[in-house]
């Protein structure tokens, strides 16, 4: 569920079980084409240095609501 925000950050909640199913094979990858910015270039499939703490996620009950903060760093 989106809790709003203006990109600094946008906040969401999601059940732990749903998040685990989404990220079970790693962080989501950028599935579009090349992104070319003023001082950066991101190739298709880019995931940054995102890491998933699977041990912490496994300690959550499946129905526990988790908070996600998504930052627009442009």
ABEGO torsion letter per residue (X at the ends): XBAEEAGOBBBBBBBAAAAAAAAAAEBBBBABBBBBBAABBBBBGBAEABBBBAAAAAABBAABBBBBBBBBAX
